Each structure stands twice: as structure tokens, then as C-alpha cells.
Amino acid sequence: MGSFLEILCAVLIPPLGVFLRFGCGLEFWLSLLLTFFGFIPGMVYAIWVLTK
């Protein structure tokens, strides 16, 4: 159930989904940066990093 919530957050608010799993690490900051450049790249990266 926890991973479902993380994926759902990654679709709605990509940095939040990554933050729930990794905290304020490199993955979070990269997700935040990609989301600022465009919502779709941030969402794709967040889902990819959560499912790998």
C-alpha cells in the first residue's frame, strides 16, 4: 500500500512522491528541478525512480 501511495503522489505532485521514499536526497532535488522545467519530465522521472 505504501508504494501505491508514493506512485499516486508521483503522478499528482512528483517531488512529494520521491520525498516520501528518499527524503531530501539527490533524487528529490532532481525531481524538483525536472518538475520546474515541466510537469511531465518531473512525473516521468518520479515514477521511474520509484519503480526501479
PQR file with spaces between the fields and no chain letter, atoms N, CA, C, O and H, PARSE charges and radii, in Angstrom:
ATOM       1  N    MET     1       0.831   -1.203    0.000 -0.4000 1.5000
ATOM       2  CA   MET     1       0.000    0.000    0.000 -0.0000 2.0000
ATOM       3  C    MET     1       0.863    1.250    0.000  0.5500 1.7000
ATOM       4  O    MET     1       0.473    2.265   -0.576 -0.5500 1.4000
ATOM       5  N    GLY     2       2.029    1.198    0.634 -0.4000 1.5000
ATOM       6  CA   GLY     2       2.895    2.362    0.683 -0.0000 2.0000
ATOM       7  C    GLY     2       3.405    2.765   -0.689  0.5500 1.7000
ATOM       8  O    GLY     2       3.479    3.954   -0.999 -0.5500 1.4000
ATOM       9  H    GLY     2       2.347    0.373    1.102  0.4000 1.0000
ATOM      10  N    SER     3       3.758    1.783   -1.518 -0.4000 1.5000
ATOM      11  CA   SER     3       4.257    2.122   -2.847 -0.0000 2.0000
ATOM      12  C    SER     3       3.142    2.682   -3.716  0.5500 1.7000
ATOM      13  O    SER     3       3.399    3.541   -4.559 -0.5500 1.4000
ATOM      14  H    SER     3       3.697    0.817   -1.266  0.4000 1.0000
ATOM      15  N    PHE     4       1.901    2.216   -3.533 -0.4000 1.5000
ATOM      16  CA   PHE     4       0.781    2.777   -4.282 -0.0000 2.0000
ATOM      17  C    PHE     4       0.601    4.258   -3.956  0.5500 1.7000
ATOM      18  O    PHE     4       0.367    5.068   -4.853 -0.5500 1.4000
ATOM      19  H    PHE     4       1.692    1.518   -2.848  0.4000 1.0000
ATOM      20  N    LEU     5       0.707    4.607   -2.696 -0.4000 1.5000
ATOM      21  CA   LEU     5       0.583    5.999   -2.283 -0.0000 2.0000
ATOM      22  C    LEU     5       1.717    6.846   -2.857  0.5500 1.7000
ATOM      23  O    LEU     5       1.495    7.978   -3.287 -0.5500 1.4000
ATOM      24  H    LEU     5       0.897    3.948   -1.967  0.4000 1.0000
ATOM      25  N    GLU     6       2.930    6.299   -2.864 -0.4000 1.5000
ATOM      26  CA   GLU     6       4.068    7.025   -3.436 -0.0000 2.0000
ATOM      27  C    GLU     6       3.883    7.250   -4.928  0.5500 1.7000
ATOM      28  O    GLU     6       4.180    8.337   -5.425 -0.5500 1.4000
ATOM      29  H    GLU     6       3.111    5.380   -2.514  0.4000 1.0000
ATOM      30  N    ILE     7       3.398    6.243   -5.658 -0.4000 1.5000
ATOM      31  CA   ILE     7       3.169    6.383   -7.098 -0.0000 2.0000
ATOM      32  C    ILE     7       2.056    7.391   -7.354  0.5500 1.7000
ATOM      33  O    ILE     7       2.158    8.204   -8.272 -0.5500 1.4000
ATOM      34  H    ILE     7       3.158    5.360   -5.255  0.4000 1.0000
ATOM      35  N    LEU     8       1.001    7.347   -6.556 -0.4000 1.5000
ATOM      36  CA   LEU     8      -0.092    8.302   -6.710 -0.0000 2.0000
ATOM      37  C    LEU     8       0.407    9.727   -6.472  0.5500 1.7000
ATOM      38  O    LEU     8       0.057   10.639   -7.221 -0.5500 1.4000
ATOM      39  H    LEU     8       0.918    6.686   -5.810  0.4000 1.0000
ATOM      40  N    CYS     9       1.211    9.920   -5.451 -0.4000 1.5000
ATOM      41  CA   CYS     9       1.797   11.242   -5.200 -0.0000 2.0000
ATOM      42  C    CYS     9       2.731   11.651   -6.333  0.5500 1.7000
ATOM      43  O    CYS     9       2.805   12.830   -6.680 -0.5500 1.4000
ATOM      44  H    CYS     9       1.496    9.179   -4.843  0.4000 1.0000
ATOM      45  N    ALA    10       3.447   10.686   -6.912 -0.4000 1.5000
ATOM      46  CA   ALA    10       4.359   10.985   -8.016 -0.0000 2.0000
ATOM      47  C    ALA    10       3.596   11.449   -9.248  0.5500 1.7000
ATOM      48  O    ALA    10       4.115   12.248  -10.027 -0.5500 1.4000
ATOM      49  H    ALA    10       3.387    9.728   -6.629  0.4000 1.0000
ATOM      50  N    VAL    11       2.383   10.965   -9.435 -0.4000 1.5000
ATOM      51  CA   VAL    11       1.574   11.408  -10.567 -0.0000 2.0000
ATOM      52  C    VAL    11       0.996   12.790  -10.299  0.5500 1.7000
ATOM      53  O    VAL    11       0.960   13.632  -11.197 -0.5500 1.4000
ATOM      54  H    VAL    11       1.962   10.316   -8.801  0.4000 1.0000
ATOM      55  N    LEU    12       0.546   13.030   -9.079 -0.4000 1.5000
ATOM      56  CA   LEU    12      -0.089   14.311   -8.761 -0.0000 2.0000
ATOM      57  C    LEU    12       0.928   15.412   -8.461  0.5500 1.7000
ATOM      58  O    LEU    12       0.834   16.511   -9.007 -0.5500 1.4000
ATOM      59  H    LEU    12       0.576   12.346   -8.350  0.4000 1.0000
ATOM      60  N    ILE    13       1.894   15.119   -7.598 -0.4000 1.5000
ATOM      61  CA   ILE    13       2.935   16.078   -7.194 -0.0000 2.0000
ATOM      62  C    ILE    13       4.256   15.304   -7.177  0.5500 1.7000
ATOM      63  O    ILE    13       4.622   14.739   -6.146 -0.5500 1.4000
ATOM      64  H    ILE    13       1.970   14.226   -7.154  0.4000 1.0000
ATOM      65  N    PRO    14       4.974   15.269   -8.304 -0.5600 1.5000
ATOM      66  CA   PRO    14       6.151   14.401   -8.420  0.2800 2.0000
ATOM      67  C    PRO    14       7.185   14.519   -7.299  0.5500 1.7000
ATOM      68  O    PRO    14       7.627   13.484   -6.799 -0.5500 1.4000
ATOM      69  N    PRO    15       7.598   15.720   -6.874 -0.5600 1.5000
ATOM      70  CA   PRO    15       8.616   15.759   -5.816  0.2800 2.0000
ATOM      71  C    PRO    15       8.134   15.159   -4.488  0.5500 1.7000
ATOM      72  O    PRO    15       8.937   14.620   -3.728 -0.5500 1.4000
ATOM      73  N    LEU    16       6.858   15.249   -4.213 -0.4000 1.5000
ATOM      74  CA   LEU    16       6.337   14.690   -2.966 -0.0000 2.0000
ATOM      75  C    LEU    16       6.455   13.170   -2.938  0.5500 1.7000
ATOM      76  O    LEU    16       6.827   12.590   -1.917 -0.5500 1.4000
ATOM      77  H    LEU    16       6.206   15.687   -4.831  0.4000 1.0000
ATOM      78  N    GLY    17       6.139   12.528   -4.055 -0.4000 1.5000
ATOM      79  CA   GLY    17       6.267   11.077   -4.115 -0.0000 2.0000
ATOM      80  C    GLY    17       7.698   10.620   -3.900  0.5500 1.7000
ATOM      81  O    GLY    17       7.940    9.626   -3.215 -0.5500 1.4000
ATOM      82  H    GLY    17       5.837   12.999   -4.884  0.4000 1.0000
ATOM      83  N    VAL    18       8.643   11.338   -4.481 -0.4000 1.5000
ATOM      84  CA   VAL    18      10.061   10.993   -4.314 -0.0000 2.0000
ATOM      85  C    VAL    18      10.509   11.297   -2.892  0.5500 1.7000
ATOM      86  O    VAL    18      11.285   10.536   -2.314 -0.5500 1.4000
ATOM      87  H    VAL    18       8.446   12.145   -5.038  0.4000 1.0000
ATOM      88  N    PHE    19      10.032   12.398   -2.321 -0.4000 1.5000
ATOM      89  CA   PHE    19      10.398   12.770   -0.955 -0.0000 2.0000
ATOM      90  C    PHE    19       9.942   11.712    0.047  0.5500 1.7000
ATOM      91  O    PHE    19      10.656   11.416    1.005 -0.5500 1.4000
ATOM      92  H    PHE    19       9.401   13.016   -2.791  0.4000 1.0000
ATOM      93  N    LEU    20       8.761   11.146   -0.168 -0.4000 1.5000
ATOM      94  CA   LEU    20       8.255   10.128    0.762 -0.0000 2.0000
ATOM      95  C    LEU    20       9.166    8.912    0.827  0.5500 1.7000
ATOM      96  O    LEU    20       9.262    8.268    1.872 -0.5500 1.4000
ATOM      97  H    LEU    20       8.181   11.387   -0.947  0.4000 1.0000
ATOM      98  N    ARG    21       9.834    8.589   -0.271 -0.4000 1.5000
ATOM      99  CA   ARG    21      10.715    7.411   -0.273 -0.0000 2.0000
ATOM     100  C    ARG    21      12.151    7.759    0.086  0.5500 1.7000
ATOM     101  O    ARG    21      12.778    7.037    0.862 -0.5500 1.4000
ATOM     102  H    ARG    21       9.756    9.112   -1.119  0.4000 1.0000
ATOM     103  N    PHE    22      12.695    8.860   -0.464 -0.4000 1.5000
ATOM     104  CA   PHE    22      14.125    9.130   -0.348 -0.0000 2.0000
ATOM     105  C    PHE    22      14.482   10.299    0.563  0.5500 1.7000
ATOM     106  O    PHE    22      15.661   10.500    0.854 -0.5500 1.4000
ATOM     107  H    PHE    22      12.186    9.446   -1.094  0.4000 1.0000
ATOM     108  N    GLY    23      13.512   11.069    1.016 -0.4000 1.5000
ATOM     109  CA   GLY    23      13.830   12.243    1.825 -0.0000 2.0000
ATOM     110  C    GLY    23      14.434   13.333    0.952  0.5500 1.7000
ATOM     111  O    GLY    23      14.104   13.431   -0.230 -0.5500 1.4000
ATOM     112  H    GLY    23      12.554   10.905    0.780  0.4000 1.0000
ATOM     113  N    CYS    24      15.308   14.149    1.514 -0.4000 1.5000
ATOM     114  CA   CYS    24      15.889   15.287    0.783 -0.0000 2.0000
ATOM     115  C    CYS    24      17.193   14.914    0.087  0.5500 1.7000
ATOM     116  O    CYS    24      18.148   15.690    0.102 -0.5500 1.4000
ATOM     117  H    CYS    24      15.575   14.069    2.475  0.4000 1.0000
ATOM     118  N    GLY    25      17.238   13.749   -0.512 -0.4000 1.5000
ATOM     119  CA   GLY    25      18.443   13.319   -1.216 -0.0000 2.0000
ATOM     120  C    GLY    25      18.500   13.861   -2.629  0.5500 1.7000
ATOM     121  O    GLY    25      17.698   14.710   -3.017 -0.5500 1.4000
ATOM     122  H    GLY    25      16.463   13.118   -0.525  0.4000 1.0000
ATOM     123  N    LEU    26      19.451   13.366   -3.386 -0.4000 1.5000
ATOM     124  CA   LEU    26      19.656   13.785   -4.763 -0.0000 2.0000
ATOM     125  C    LEU    26      18.423   13.514   -5.619  0.5500 1.7000
ATOM     126  O    LEU    26      18.085   14.323   -6.482 -0.5500 1.4000
ATOM     127  H    LEU    26      20.103   12.677   -3.070  0.4000 1.0000
ATOM     128  N    GLU    27      17.753   12.399   -5.395 -0.4000 1.5000
ATOM     129  CA   GLU    27      16.568   12.060   -6.182 -0.0000 2.0000
ATOM     130  C    GLU    27      15.483   13.118   -6.040  0.5500 1.7000
ATOM     131  O    GLU    27      14.837   13.490   -7.020 -0.5500 1.4000
ATOM     132  H    GLU    27      18.028   11.742   -4.693  0.4000 1.0000
ATOM     133  N    PHE    28      15.284   13.605   -4.808 -0.4000 1.5000
ATOM     134  CA   PHE    28      14.263   14.631   -4.572 -0.0000 2.0000
ATOM     135  C    PHE    28      14.596   15.918   -5.310  0.5500 1.7000
ATOM     136  O    PHE    28      13.732   16.491   -5.973 -0.5500 1.4000
ATOM     137  H    PHE    28      15.808   13.303   -4.012  0.4000 1.0000
ATOM     138  N    TRP    29      15.843   16.380   -5.204 -0.4000 1.5000
ATOM     139  CA   TRP    29      16.211   17.650   -5.830 -0.0000 2.0000
ATOM     140  C    TRP    29      16.158   17.557   -7.353  0.5500 1.7000
ATOM     141  O    TRP    29      15.771   18.516   -8.021 -0.5500 1.4000
ATOM     142  H    TRP    29      16.545   15.914   -4.666  0.4000 1.0000
ATOM     143  N    LEU    30      16.539   16.422   -7.895 -0.4000 1.5000
ATOM     144  CA   LEU    30      16.455   16.237   -9.339 -0.0000 2.0000
ATOM     145  C    LEU    30      14.995   16.212   -9.785  0.5500 1.7000
ATOM     146  O    LEU    30      14.657   16.777  -10.825 -0.5500 1.4000
ATOM     147  H    LEU    30      16.854   15.643   -7.352  0.4000 1.0000
ATOM     148  N    SER    31      14.143   15.573   -9.020 -0.4000 1.5000
ATOM     149  CA   SER    31      12.715   15.561   -9.335 -0.0000 2.0000
ATOM     150  C    SER    31      12.127   16.967   -9.264  0.5500 1.7000
ATOM     151  O    SER    31      11.321   17.347  -10.112 -0.5500 1.4000
ATOM     152  H    SER    31      14.417   15.115   -8.174  0.4000 1.0000
ATOM     153  N    LEU    32      12.523   17.729   -8.268 -0.4000 1.5000
ATOM     154  CA   LEU    32      12.041   19.102   -8.132 -0.0000 2.0000
ATOM     155  C    LEU    32      12.493   19.958   -9.308  0.5500 1.7000
ATOM     156  O    LEU    32      11.707   20.735   -9.850 -0.5500 1.4000
ATOM     157  H    LEU    32      13.178   17.420   -7.579  0.4000 1.0000
ATOM     158  N    LEU    33      13.743   19.818   -9.701 -0.4000 1.5000
ATOM     159  CA   LEU    33      14.273   20.573  -10.832 -0.0000 2.0000
ATOM     160  C    LEU    33      13.559   20.210  -12.131  0.5500 1.7000
ATOM     161  O    LEU    33      13.188   21.092  -12.905 -0.5500 1.4000
ATOM     162  H    LEU    33      14.381   19.186   -9.261  0.4000 1.0000
ATOM     163  N    LEU    34      13.367   18.922  -12.370 -0.4000 1.5000
ATOM     164  CA   LEU    34      12.661   18.496  -13.584 -0.0000 2.0000
ATOM     165  C    LEU    34      11.212   18.956  -13.587  0.5500 1.7000
ATOM     166  O    LEU    34      10.673   19.281  -14.645 -0.5500 1.4000
ATOM     167  H    LEU    34      13.668   18.205  -11.741  0.4000 1.0000
ATOM     168  N    THR    35      10.574   18.991  -12.429 -0.4000 1.5000
ATOM     169  CA   THR    35       9.201   19.457  -12.342 -0.0000 2.0000
ATOM     170  C    THR    35       9.113   20.954  -12.633  0.5500 1.7000
ATOM     171  O    THR    35       8.135   21.410  -13.226 -0.5500 1.4000
ATOM     172  H    THR    35      11.012   18.728  -11.569  0.4000 1.0000
ATOM     173  N    PHE    36      10.117   21.720  -12.227 -0.4000 1.5000
ATOM     174  CA   PHE    36      10.135   23.152  -12.563 -0.0000 2.0000
ATOM     175  C    PHE    36      10.281   23.364  -14.064  0.5500 1.7000
ATOM     176  O    PHE    36       9.700   24.296  -14.620 -0.5500 1.4000
ATOM     177  H    PHE    36      10.912   21.350  -11.745  0.4000 1.0000
ATOM     178  N    PHE    37      11.062   22.493  -14.728 -0.4000 1.5000
ATOM     179  CA   PHE    37      11.231   22.614  -16.176 -0.0000 2.0000
ATOM     180  C    PHE    37       9.981   22.193  -16.927  0.5500 1.7000
ATOM     181  O    PHE    37       9.724   22.678  -18.029 -0.5500 1.4000
ATOM     182  H    PHE    37      11.534   21.735  -14.276  0.4000 1.0000
ATOM     183  N    GLY    38       9.218   21.312  -16.351 -0.4000 1.5000
ATOM     184  CA   GLY    38       7.974   20.843  -16.960 -0.0000 2.0000
ATOM     185  C    GLY    38       7.388   19.739  -16.112  0.5500 1.7000
ATOM     186  O    GLY    38       8.115   18.913  -15.560 -0.5500 1.4000
ATOM     187  H    GLY    38       9.427   20.918  -15.456  0.4000 1.0000
ATOM     188  N    PHE    39       6.089   19.726  -16.010 -0.4000 1.5000
ATOM     189  CA   PHE    39       5.440   18.755  -15.132 -0.0000 2.0000
ATOM     190  C    PHE    39       5.662   17.326  -15.610  0.5500 1.7000
ATOM     191  O    PHE    39       5.902   16.432  -14.798 -0.5500 1.4000
ATOM     192  H    PHE    39       5.498   20.397  -16.458  0.4000 1.0000
ATOM     193  N    ILE    40       5.584   17.102  -16.916 -0.4000 1.5000
ATOM     194  CA   ILE    40       5.710   15.750  -17.464 -0.0000 2.0000
ATOM     195  C    ILE    40       7.099   15.153  -17.207  0.5500 1.7000
ATOM     196  O    ILE    40       7.175   14.009  -16.758 -0.5500 1.4000
ATOM     197  H    ILE    40       5.389   17.828  -17.575  0.4000 1.0000
ATOM     198  N    PRO    41       8.206   15.873  -17.469 -0.5600 1.5000
ATOM     199  CA   PRO    41       9.515   15.278  -17.145  0.2800 2.0000
ATOM     200  C    PRO    41       9.670   14.940  -15.661  0.5500 1.7000
ATOM     201  O    PRO    41      10.261   13.916  -15.319 -0.5500 1.4000
ATOM     202  N    GLY    42       9.148   15.787  -14.785 -0.4000 1.5000
ATOM     203  CA   GLY    42       9.213   15.509  -13.355 -0.0000 2.0000
ATOM     204  C    GLY    42       8.412   14.283  -12.974  0.5500 1.7000
ATOM     205  O    GLY    42       8.842   13.479  -12.147 -0.5500 1.4000
ATOM     206  H    GLY    42       8.668   16.619  -15.063  0.4000 1.0000
ATOM     207  N    MET    43       7.246   14.144  -13.580 -0.4000 1.5000
ATOM     208  CA   MET    43       6.396   12.999  -13.288 -0.0000 2.0000
ATOM     209  C    MET    43       7.028   11.709  -13.810  0.5500 1.7000
ATOM     210  O    MET    43       7.026   10.695  -13.111 -0.5500 1.4000
ATOM     211  H    MET    43       6.897   14.797  -14.253  0.4000 1.0000
ATOM     212  N    VAL    44       7.564   11.734  -15.021 -0.4000 1.5000
ATOM     213  CA   VAL    44       8.191   10.543  -15.591 -0.0000 2.0000
ATOM     214  C    VAL    44       9.388   10.120  -14.742  0.5500 1.7000
ATOM     215  O    VAL    44       9.558    8.935  -14.453 -0.5500 1.4000
ATOM     216  H    VAL    44       7.566   12.557  -15.589  0.4000 1.0000
ATOM     217  N    TYR    45      10.213   11.080  -14.345 -0.4000 1.5000
ATOM     218  CA   TYR    45      11.375   10.751  -13.517 -0.0000 2.0000
ATOM     219  C    TYR    45      10.933   10.192  -12.166  0.5500 1.7000
ATOM     220  O    TYR    45      11.501    9.209  -11.689 -0.5500 1.4000
ATOM     221  H    TYR    45      10.075   12.042  -14.580  0.4000 1.0000
ATOM     222  N    ALA    46       9.938   10.801  -11.553 -0.4000 1.5000
ATOM     223  CA   ALA    46       9.475   10.344  -10.234 -0.0000 2.0000
ATOM     224  C    ALA    46       8.952    8.914  -10.303  0.5500 1.7000
ATOM     225  O    ALA    46       9.272    8.098   -9.440 -0.5500 1.4000
ATOM     226  H    ALA    46       9.477   11.599  -11.940  0.4000 1.0000
ATOM     227  N    ILE    47       8.159    8.606  -11.311 -0.4000 1.5000
ATOM     228  CA   ILE    47       7.634    7.246  -11.444 -0.0000 2.0000
ATOM     229  C    ILE    47       8.773    6.275  -11.725  0.5500 1.7000
ATOM     230  O    ILE    47       8.802    5.174  -11.175 -0.5500 1.4000
ATOM     231  H    ILE    47       7.899    9.270  -12.012  0.4000 1.0000
ATOM     232  N    TRP    48       9.713    6.676  -12.580 -0.4000 1.5000
ATOM     233  CA   TRP    48      10.840    5.806  -12.904 -0.0000 2.0000
ATOM     234  C    TRP    48      11.673    5.500  -11.659  0.5500 1.7000
ATOM     235  O    TRP    48      12.011    4.343  -11.409 -0.5500 1.4000
ATOM     236  H    TRP    48       9.690    7.570  -13.027  0.4000 1.0000
ATOM     237  N    VAL    49      12.004    6.526  -10.882 -0.4000 1.5000
ATOM     238  CA   VAL    49      12.866    6.320   -9.718 -0.0000 2.0000
ATOM     239  C    VAL    49      12.141    5.518   -8.625  0.5500 1.7000
ATOM     240  O    VAL    49      12.786    4.795   -7.866 -0.5500 1.4000
ATOM     241  H    VAL    49      11.729    7.466  -11.086  0.4000 1.0000
ATOM     242  N    LEU    50      10.838    5.637   -8.539 -0.4000 1.5000
ATOM     243  CA   LEU    50      10.092    4.887   -7.513 -0.0000 2.0000
ATOM     244  C    LEU    50       9.890    3.425   -7.904  0.5500 1.7000
ATOM     245  O    LEU    50       9.727    2.571   -7.033 -0.5500 1.4000
ATOM     246  H    LEU    50      10.313    6.224   -9.155  0.4000 1.0000
ATOM     247  N    THR    51       9.897    3.130   -9.194 -0.4000 1.5000
ATOM     248  CA   THR    51       9.647    1.752   -9.616 -0.0000 2.0000
ATOM     249  C    THR    51      10.917    0.967   -9.920  0.5500 1.7000
ATOM     250  O    THR    51      10.860   -0.246  -10.121 -0.5500 1.4000
ATOM     251  H    THR    51      10.029    3.824   -9.902  0.4000 1.0000
ATOM     252  N    LYS    52      12.058    1.644   -9.955 -0.4000 1.5000
ATOM     253  CA   LYS    52      13.291    0.896  -10.281 -0.0000 2.0000
ATOM     254  C    LYS    52      13.810    0.099   -9.124  0.5500 1.7000
ATOM     255  O    LYS    52      14.832   -0.575   -9.248 -0.5500 1.4000
ATOM     256  H    LYS    52      12.104    2.629   -9.792  0.4000 1.0000
